[in-house]
Amino acid sequence: MSSFCLLFRGELPGFCPVFVNWNVFFRRDSWIYYQTGLGRAFEGAMTRVYEYDVFISYQRTGRLVPAWVRNHFHPRLCELLDENLARDVKIFFDGDVQGGGKWPYELRSALQRTRILVAVCSPKYFLNEWCLAEWHSMAKREELVIPDRPQGLIYPVIFNDSENFPAYAHERRMRSLKEWNQPYEHFQVAPAYLDFHREMERIATELTDLFEQVPPWRPDWPVETPEPGSLGPSRLPRF
């Protein structure tokens, strides 16, 4: 039996029927993977695309910021963006990633395939190698596509104490959420949570507008990572 089969237009939107070597063709989580032969002709169209709308970048050490992101910021952002978009929203939050050796790879891959970086800023954010690498990776992307106005792909929100942020952070418009930075789950039943929800609605609306301005995906988007095994306070990432 021939190892080549006919792939019909309905299986690959936008493509005419073609013959594909089935020995090197398979599906996984709606992505198309192939290694050799005619499959290479579709590499740009099928694999070089955005996968995530938002990458949440935050200080992962300590207790307050991670708990606030997990209990309040991430779930509300998911709900509100999903309401604003006609398609399903996809947000990368590494709290959903299983631990182990693949964690740095998952972050690198997700960052390169993300439209907008949402940075949850605190003083320690700008002392952490992973946070700095994520921020500067997206800043480098901005310089590639809009050199005369290198902003627009990083959306910073303030968790606390913005006075100690570096100068390059203050150059950006930042939306403050300091008033609602309570990490505890029972904050959801407090009267102030309604105000937090309204502020998150504004954030979701602004992000929805930014999605329309995101440049087409490119395979050369820069992604920086710290030295293997690096944790906590840090040096600047390598470029």
ZAGU-415243 format. One record per residue (C-alpha): residue number from 1; residue in one letter; x, y, z. Coordinates in nm, 4 decimals. Example, Ala and Ser with C-alpha at 12.3 -4.5 7.8 and 13.67 -1.06 7.14 Angstrom:
# residues 2
+-----+-----+----------+----------+----------+
:   n : res :       xx :       yy :       zz :
+-----+-----+----------+----------+----------+
:   1 :   a :   1.2300 :  -0.4500 :   0.7800 :
:   2 :   s :   1.3670 :  -0.1060 :   0.7140 :
+-----+-----+----------+----------+----------+
This chain:
# residues 239
+-----+-----+----------+----------+----------+
:   n : res :       xx :       yy :       zz :
+-----+-----+----------+----------+----------+
:   1 :   m :   0.0000 :   0.0000 :   0.0000 :
:   2 :   s :   0.1300 :   0.3426 :  -0.0918 :
:   3 :   s :   0.2541 :   0.5605 :   0.1911 :
:   4 :   f :   0.1079 :   0.8653 :   0.0109 :
:   5 :   c :  -0.2551 :   0.9674 :   0.0455 :
:   6 :   l :  -0.4785 :   1.2468 :  -0.0772 :
:   7 :   l :  -0.5438 :   1.5237 :   0.1759 :
:   8 :   f :  -0.8640 :   1.7086 :   0.0943 :
:   9 :   r :  -0.9294 :   2.0806 :   0.1167 :
:  10 :   g :  -1.1681 :   2.0429 :   0.4104 :
:  11 :   e :  -0.8877 :   1.9167 :   0.6353 :
:  12 :   l :  -0.6560 :   2.2094 :   0.5680 :
:  13 :   p :  -0.8518 :   2.5361 :   0.5292 :
:  14 :   g :  -0.7275 :   2.7438 :   0.2412 :
:  15 :   f :  -0.5377 :   2.4655 :   0.0630 :
:  16 :   c :  -0.6185 :   2.2601 :  -0.2468 :
:  17 :   p :  -0.5971 :   1.8776 :  -0.2403 :
:  18 :   v :  -0.2381 :   1.7533 :  -0.2230 :
:  19 :   f :  -0.0565 :   1.4246 :  -0.1803 :
:  20 :   v :   0.1247 :   1.3873 :   0.1524 :
:  21 :   n :   0.3628 :   1.1192 :   0.2737 :
:  22 :   w :   0.1592 :   0.9668 :   0.5583 :
:  23 :   n :   0.4665 :   0.8096 :   0.7185 :
:  24 :   v :   0.5849 :   1.1546 :   0.8240 :
:  25 :   f :   0.2471 :   1.3198 :   0.8819 :
:  26 :   f :   0.0454 :   1.3162 :   1.2022 :
:  27 :   r :  -0.1813 :   1.5353 :   1.4148 :
:  28 :   r :  -0.1445 :   1.6512 :   1.7737 :
:  29 :   d :  -0.3670 :   1.8982 :   1.9588 :
:  30 :   s :  -0.4945 :   2.0487 :   1.6309 :
:  31 :   w :  -0.1408 :   2.1267 :   1.5094 :
:  32 :   i :   0.0048 :   1.9663 :   1.1981 :
:  33 :   y :   0.3443 :   1.8044 :   1.2370 :
:  34 :   y :   0.5619 :   1.6608 :   0.9630 :
:  35 :   q :   0.9275 :   1.5904 :   0.9160 :
:  36 :   t :   1.0136 :   1.5528 :   0.5456 :
:  37 :   g :   0.8684 :   1.5486 :   0.1958 :
:  38 :   l :   0.5759 :   1.7613 :   0.0827 :
:  39 :   g :   0.4858 :   1.8514 :   0.4386 :
:  40 :   r :   0.7592 :   2.1127 :   0.4383 :
:  41 :   a :   0.5634 :   2.3160 :   0.1872 :
:  42 :   f :   0.3055 :   2.3901 :   0.4556 :
:  43 :   e :   0.5449 :   2.4737 :   0.7401 :
:  44 :   g :   0.4902 :   2.8496 :   0.7203 :
:  45 :   a :   0.1121 :   2.8355 :   0.7015 :
:  46 :   m :   0.0463 :   2.5604 :   0.9525 :
:  47 :   t :   0.3059 :   2.5903 :   1.2276 :
:  48 :   r :   0.4271 :   2.9506 :   1.2164 :
:  49 :   v :   0.1288 :   3.1101 :   1.3845 :
:  50 :   y :   0.0314 :   3.2669 :   1.7142 :
:  51 :   e :  -0.0926 :   3.0170 :   1.9698 :
:  52 :   y :  -0.1661 :   3.2475 :   2.2661 :
:  53 :   d :  -0.3340 :   3.5849 :   2.2885 :
:  54 :   v :  -0.1718 :   3.6776 :   2.6209 :
:  55 :   f :   0.1347 :   3.5640 :   2.8142 :
:  56 :   i :   0.1070 :   3.6525 :   3.1845 :
:  57 :   s :   0.4519 :   3.7460 :   3.3119 :
:  58 :   y :   0.4846 :   3.7764 :   3.6888 :
:  59 :   q :   0.7158 :   3.7250 :   3.9845 :
:  60 :   r :   0.6856 :   3.3520 :   4.0579 :
:  61 :   t :   0.8756 :   3.3565 :   4.3867 :
:  62 :   g :   0.7077 :   3.4567 :   4.7105 :
:  63 :   r :   0.3422 :   3.4060 :   4.7958 :
:  64 :   l :   0.1400 :   3.7232 :   4.7369 :
:  65 :   v :   0.1863 :   3.7867 :   4.3644 :
:  66 :   p :   0.1483 :   3.4221 :   4.2508 :
:  67 :   a :  -0.1626 :   3.3771 :   4.4685 :
:  68 :   w :  -0.3207 :   3.6992 :   4.3377 :
:  69 :   v :  -0.2539 :   3.6048 :   3.9762 :
:  70 :   r :  -0.3901 :   3.2537 :   4.0289 :
:  71 :   n :  -0.6981 :   3.3471 :   4.2361 :
:  72 :   h :  -0.8077 :   3.6735 :   4.0756 :
:  73 :   f :  -0.6145 :   3.8201 :   3.7827 :
:  74 :   h :  -0.5877 :   3.5153 :   3.5578 :
:  75 :   p :  -0.9471 :   3.3852 :   3.5938 :
:  76 :   r :  -1.1065 :   3.7300 :   3.5518 :
:  77 :   l :  -0.8896 :   3.8088 :   3.2499 :
:  78 :   c :  -0.9840 :   3.4781 :   3.0873 :
:  79 :   e :  -1.3564 :   3.5347 :   3.1433 :
:  80 :   l :  -1.3638 :   3.8943 :   3.0242 :
:  81 :   l :  -1.1458 :   3.8475 :   2.7174 :
:  82 :   d :  -1.3548 :   3.5474 :   2.6204 :
:  83 :   e :  -1.6657 :   3.7667 :   2.6350 :
:  84 :   n :  -1.5008 :   4.0332 :   2.4174 :
:  85 :   l :  -1.3787 :   3.8034 :   2.1400 :
:  86 :   a :  -1.5812 :   3.6100 :   1.8830 :
:  87 :   r :  -1.3277 :   3.3267 :   1.9052 :
:  88 :   d :  -1.1967 :   3.1336 :   2.2030 :
:  89 :   v :  -0.9294 :   3.3223 :   2.3943 :
:  90 :   k :  -0.6070 :   3.1469 :   2.4905 :
:  91 :   i :  -0.3917 :   3.2783 :   2.7752 :
:  92 :   f :  -0.0582 :   3.1326 :   2.8799 :
:  93 :   f :  -0.0329 :   3.1108 :   3.2582 :
:  94 :   d :   0.2505 :   2.8902 :   3.3764 :
:  95 :   g :   0.0486 :   2.7827 :   3.6787 :
:  96 :   d :  -0.1191 :   2.5466 :   3.4327 :
:  97 :   v :   0.2138 :   2.3970 :   3.3191 :
:  98 :   q :   0.3226 :   2.0725 :   3.4808 :
:  99 :   g :   0.6538 :   2.0905 :   3.6640 :
: 100 :   g :   0.9665 :   1.9162 :   3.5403 :
: 101 :   g :   1.2401 :   1.9588 :   3.2870 :
: 102 :   k :   1.0093 :   2.0905 :   3.0120 :
: 103 :   w :   0.9116 :   2.4062 :   3.2030 :
: 104 :   p :   1.1753 :   2.6387 :   3.0454 :
: 105 :   y :   1.0919 :   2.5034 :   2.6999 :
: 106 :   e :   0.7190 :   2.5588 :   2.7556 :
: 107 :   l :   0.7814 :   2.9206 :   2.8556 :
: 108 :   r :   1.0102 :   2.9885 :   2.5625 :
: 109 :   s :   0.7742 :   2.8323 :   2.3102 :
: 110 :   a :   0.4677 :   3.0068 :   2.4525 :
: 111 :   l :   0.6384 :   3.3468 :   2.4632 :
: 112 :   q :   0.7436 :   3.3271 :   2.0993 :
: 113 :   r :   0.3870 :   3.2394 :   1.9941 :
: 114 :   t :   0.2095 :   3.5022 :   2.2068 :
: 115 :   r :   0.0520 :   3.8233 :   2.0792 :
: 116 :   i :   0.0746 :   4.0424 :   2.3929 :
: 117 :   l :   0.2815 :   4.0194 :   2.7126 :
: 118 :   v :   0.0860 :   4.1245 :   3.0213 :
: 119 :   a :   0.3404 :   4.2027 :   3.2934 :
: 120 :   v :   0.2260 :   4.2014 :   3.6565 :
: 121 :   c :   0.4794 :   4.4478 :   3.7931 :
: 122 :   s :   0.6227 :   4.4609 :   4.1421 :
: 123 :   p :   0.9698 :   4.5737 :   4.2574 :
: 124 :   k :   1.0960 :   4.2145 :   4.2632 :
: 125 :   y :   0.9654 :   4.1585 :   3.9106 :
: 126 :   f :   1.2488 :   4.3752 :   3.7806 :
: 127 :   l :   1.5070 :   4.1830 :   3.9837 :
: 128 :   n :   1.4092 :   3.8400 :   3.8551 :
: 129 :   e :   1.5904 :   3.6853 :   3.5581 :
: 130 :   w :   1.2853 :   3.5099 :   3.4156 :
: 131 :   c :   1.0692 :   3.8210 :   3.4355 :
: 132 :   l :   1.3394 :   4.0361 :   3.2783 :
: 133 :   a :   1.3932 :   3.7837 :   2.9993 :
: 134 :   e :   1.0198 :   3.7792 :   2.9204 :
: 135 :   w :   0.9903 :   4.1598 :   2.9237 :
: 136 :   h :   1.3025 :   4.2212 :   2.7142 :
: 137 :   s :   1.2110 :   3.9470 :   2.4668 :
: 138 :   m :   0.8892 :   4.1298 :   2.3835 :
: 139 :   a :   1.0628 :   4.4686 :   2.3876 :
: 140 :   k :   1.3080 :   4.3375 :   2.1255 :
: 141 :   r :   1.0123 :   4.2244 :   1.9162 :
: 142 :   e :   0.8660 :   4.5737 :   1.9367 :
: 143 :   e :   1.1926 :   4.7182 :   1.8061 :
: 144 :   l :   1.1811 :   4.4814 :   1.5091 :
: 145 :   v :   0.8331 :   4.5802 :   1.3950 :
: 146 :   i :   0.7856 :   4.9388 :   1.5159 :
: 147 :   p :   1.1341 :   5.0902 :   1.5586 :
: 148 :   d :   1.0057 :   5.4488 :   1.5546 :
: 149 :   r :   0.7539 :   5.3715 :   1.8325 :
: 150 :   p :   0.8810 :   5.0634 :   2.0171 :
: 151 :   q :   0.5775 :   5.0044 :   2.2368 :
: 152 :   g :   0.2477 :   4.8243 :   2.2112 :
: 153 :   l :   0.3250 :   4.4551 :   2.2727 :
: 154 :   i :   0.3842 :   4.4882 :   2.6482 :
: 155 :   y :   0.0859 :   4.5734 :   2.8675 :
: 156 :   p :   0.2063 :   4.6401 :   3.2262 :
: 157 :   v :  -0.0200 :   4.6362 :   3.5295 :
: 158 :   i :   0.1020 :   4.7490 :   3.8708 :
: 159 :   f :   0.0693 :   4.5111 :   4.1624 :
: 160 :   n :   0.2477 :   4.7336 :   4.4144 :
: 161 :   d :   0.5142 :   5.0005 :   4.4778 :
: 162 :   s :   0.5723 :   5.1417 :   4.1291 :
: 163 :   e :   0.8130 :   5.4072 :   4.2613 :
: 164 :   n :   1.0959 :   5.1534 :   4.2571 :
: 165 :   f :   1.0436 :   5.0391 :   3.8981 :
: 166 :   p :   1.3268 :   5.1052 :   3.6487 :
: 167 :   a :   1.3068 :   5.4049 :   3.4176 :
: 168 :   y :   1.2257 :   5.1983 :   3.1083 :
: 169 :   a :   0.9134 :   5.0664 :   3.2830 :
: 170 :   h :   0.7950 :   5.4180 :   3.3696 :
: 171 :   e :   0.8197 :   5.5106 :   3.0009 :
: 172 :   r :   0.5136 :   5.2946 :   2.9408 :
: 173 :   r :   0.1552 :   5.3618 :   3.0320 :
: 174 :   m :   0.0802 :   5.1313 :   3.3255 :
: 175 :   r :  -0.2581 :   5.0476 :   3.4699 :
: 176 :   s :  -0.2522 :   5.0325 :   3.8501 :
: 177 :   l :  -0.4252 :   4.7489 :   4.0347 :
: 178 :   k :  -0.2627 :   4.8286 :   4.3704 :
: 179 :   e :  -0.6009 :   4.9040 :   4.5231 :
: 180 :   w :  -0.7151 :   4.5452 :   4.4604 :
: 181 :   n :  -0.3985 :   4.3419 :   4.5204 :
: 182 :   q :  -0.5475 :   4.1154 :   4.7882 :
: 183 :   p :  -0.4357 :   3.7566 :   4.7117 :
: 184 :   y :  -0.6881 :   3.5754 :   4.9307 :
: 185 :   e :  -0.9760 :   3.3848 :   4.7752 :
: 186 :   h :  -1.2375 :   3.5428 :   5.0029 :
: 187 :   f :  -1.1564 :   3.8829 :   4.8485 :
: 188 :   q :  -1.4107 :   3.7814 :   4.5832 :
: 189 :   v :  -1.6995 :   3.8421 :   4.8267 :
: 190 :   a :  -1.5766 :   4.1879 :   4.9341 :
: 191 :   p :  -1.7605 :   4.4963 :   4.8003 :
: 192 :   a :  -1.4331 :   4.6214 :   4.6519 :
: 193 :   y :  -1.4288 :   4.3226 :   4.4177 :
: 194 :   l :  -1.6921 :   4.4902 :   4.2002 :
: 195 :   d :  -1.4522 :   4.7784 :   4.1393 :
: 196 :   f :  -1.1752 :   4.5304 :   4.0627 :
: 197 :   h :  -1.4031 :   4.3591 :   3.8126 :
: 198 :   r :  -1.4805 :   4.6908 :   3.6414 :
: 199 :   e :  -1.1097 :   4.7695 :   3.6156 :
: 200 :   m :  -1.0469 :   4.4251 :   3.4675 :
: 201 :   e :  -1.3208 :   4.4959 :   3.2121 :
: 202 :   r :  -1.1285 :   4.8058 :   3.1029 :
: 203 :   i :  -0.8093 :   4.6027 :   3.0755 :
: 204 :   a :  -0.9849 :   4.3375 :   2.8668 :
: 205 :   t :  -1.1244 :   4.6048 :   2.6342 :
: 206 :   e :  -0.7826 :   4.7632 :   2.5825 :
: 207 :   l :  -0.6203 :   4.4256 :   2.5182 :
: 208 :   t :  -0.8893 :   4.3403 :   2.2649 :
: 209 :   d :  -0.8022 :   4.6589 :   2.0765 :
: 210 :   l :  -0.4307 :   4.5774 :   2.0941 :
: 211 :   f :  -0.4865 :   4.2341 :   1.9408 :
: 212 :   e :  -0.5961 :   4.4081 :   1.6208 :
: 213 :   q :  -0.2610 :   4.5896 :   1.5996 :
: 214 :   v :  -0.0342 :   4.2888 :   1.6545 :
: 215 :   p :   0.1993 :   4.2230 :   1.3589 :
: 216 :   p :   0.1910 :   3.8914 :   1.1711 :
: 217 :   w :   0.3865 :   3.6156 :   1.3396 :
: 218 :   r :   0.7515 :   3.5782 :   1.2419 :
: 219 :   p :   0.9842 :   3.2834 :   1.3076 :
: 220 :   d :   1.2673 :   3.5162 :   1.4096 :
: 221 :   w :   1.0903 :   3.6700 :   1.7097 :
: 222 :   p :   1.3667 :   3.6957 :   1.9736 :
: 223 :   v :   1.3204 :   3.4979 :   2.2940 :
: 224 :   e :   1.5686 :   3.5284 :   2.5800 :
: 225 :   t :   1.6072 :   3.2870 :   2.8697 :
: 226 :   p :   1.8270 :   3.3023 :   3.1819 :
: 227 :   e :   2.1136 :   3.0685 :   3.2490 :
: 228 :   p :   1.9938 :   2.7128 :   3.3285 :
: 229 :   g :   1.9012 :   2.6722 :   3.6898 :
: 230 :   s :   1.8865 :   3.0436 :   3.7619 :
: 231 :   l :   1.6319 :   3.1502 :   4.0199 :
: 232 :   g :   1.5462 :   3.4655 :   4.2078 :
: 233 :   p :   1.7314 :   3.7999 :   4.2012 :
: 234 :   s :   1.9473 :   3.8375 :   3.9051 :
: 235 :   r :   2.1558 :   3.9793 :   3.6312 :
: 236 :   l :   2.0107 :   4.1114 :   3.3054 :
: 237 :   p :   1.9269 :   3.8408 :   3.0515 :
: 238 :   r :   2.1618 :   3.7561 :   2.7658 :
: 239 :   f :   2.0848 :   3.9023 :   2.4225 :
+-----+-----+----------+----------+----------+
